[in-house]
Amino acid sequence: MSAVSKRPGLGKRYAILGIFAMLVWMAAWLSWLSPSEIFPKPVATGLAIAPILPAALLALFRRPSAVFWGGVAALLYFCHAVSELWTVPEIWPMPLVELLLALWIIFAGNWDGLEAKLFKRGGTGNA
C-alpha cells in the first residue's frame, strides 16, 4: 500500500480542520469572548471543549475514527448553538460561528459519501 492511498480524502481533511477550529472557538468563546456567569472560566471552558476533545486527540494520532467522533460532537454543538441563538439573542455572532463550524464538520466529514451517492460517474441510471 502506497503512502498516497493512506491519506484521507479532501472532505476528511476539511473535517479535521473544522474539529480543531471548533476546539479553538469554544475555548476562546467561554474563556475570553463571553465568559460564563454561572461557572468559573476553567470549568466552563472544560465543559465546552469536552465533546470535541476526543475527536481532536484521535485526529492528532491520525485515527480514521476522528471524523466520526467529530461529527457526533458537532451534532451536540449544533443543538447548543441553536439553543443559544434562541435564548440569548444579544450574543448572536458567537453561537452563529459555532453553528457554522458544526455544519462544516458534519458536511465535510460526510462529503466523500455524499459525492459518491449524488455525483456518480458513468451513471447506470440507478439511484
C-alpha positions in Angstrom: 0.0 0.0 0.0 1.5 3.3 -1.0 1.7 6.4 1.2 -0.7 8.3 -1.1 -3.5 5.9 -0.5 -3.2 6.2 3.3 -4.0 9.9 3.1 -7.6 10.9 4.0 -9.8 12.5 1.3 -10.2 16.2 1.0 -13.5 16.1 2.8 -12.0 14.3 5.8 -9.1 16.7 5.9 -11.5 19.7 6.0 -13.5 18.0 8.7 -10.3 17.6 10.8 -9.6 21.3 10.2 -13.1 22.0 11.4 -12.6 19.9 14.5 -9.6 21.9 15.6 -11.4 25.2 14.7 -14.3 24.2 16.9 -11.9 23.3 19.7 -10.2 26.8 19.5 -13.5 28.6 19.0 -15.2 27.1 22.1 -12.1 27.7 24.2 -12.0 31.3 23.0 -15.7 31.9 23.4 -16.0 30.7 27.0 -12.7 31.8 28.4 -12.3 35.2 26.7 -15.1 36.5 24.5 -18.1 35.8 26.7 -17.3 34.0 30.0 -20.0 32.2 31.8 -21.7 34.0 34.7 -22.5 30.7 36.4 -19.3 28.6 36.2 -15.7 29.7 36.7 -13.8 30.1 33.4 -11.8 26.8 33.6 -14.9 24.8 34.4 -17.0 26.4 31.6 -14.2 26.0 29.1 -13.6 22.4 30.1 -17.3 21.6 29.7 -17.4 23.4 26.3 -14.4 21.6 24.8 -15.1 18.1 26.3 -17.3 16.9 23.4 -14.8 17.7 20.7 -11.6 16.8 22.6 -11.7 13.1 21.9 -12.0 13.8 18.2 -9.1 16.2 18.3 -7.0 13.7 20.1 -7.9 10.9 17.6 -7.0 13.3 14.8 -3.6 14.0 16.4 -2.9 10.3 16.4 -4.2 10.0 12.8 -7.0 7.6 13.6 -9.7 7.2 11.0 -12.5 7.4 13.6 -11.6 11.0 14.4 -14.0 12.3 11.8 -16.9 10.1 13.0 -16.5 11.3 16.6 -16.0 14.9 15.4 -19.4 14.5 13.6 -21.0 13.2 16.8 -19.7 16.1 18.8 -20.7 18.5 16.0 -24.3 17.4 16.4 -24.1 18.4 20.1 -22.6 21.7 19.2 -25.3 22.3 16.6 -28.0 21.8 19.2 -26.1 24.0 21.7 -25.8 26.8 19.0 -29.5 26.7 18.1 -30.5 26.9 21.8 -28.0 29.8 22.4 -29.3 31.7 19.4 -32.9 31.2 20.6 -32.4 32.0 24.3 -29.6 34.7 24.3 -30.1 36.7 21.1 -27.8 39.5 22.3 -24.7 37.3 21.7 -25.8 36.0 18.3 -22.5 36.1 16.5 -20.8 33.6 18.8 -23.4 30.8 18.5 -23.7 31.5 14.8 -20.0 30.8 14.4 -20.5 27.6 16.4 -23.4 26.6 14.2 -21.5 27.2 11.0 -18.5 25.2 12.3 -20.8 22.3 13.4 -22.3 22.2 9.9 -18.8 22.4 8.4 -17.7 19.4 10.3 -20.8 17.4 9.5 -20.9 18.1 5.8 -17.1 17.9 5.3 -16.9 14.6 7.2 -19.7 13.1 5.0 -18.7 14.7 1.7 -17.0 11.6 0.3 -20.2 9.6 0.8 -22.4 12.4 -0.5 -20.2 12.7 -3.5 -20.3 9.0 -4.3 -24.1 8.9 -3.9 -25.1 12.2 -5.6 -22.4 12.6 -8.3 -22.0 9.1 -9.7 -19.7 8.7 -12.6 -20.5 6.6 -15.6 -24.1 6.6 -14.4 -26.2 3.5 -14.8 -29.4 5.4 -14.1 -29.9 3.6 -10.7 -30.3 5.8 -7.7 
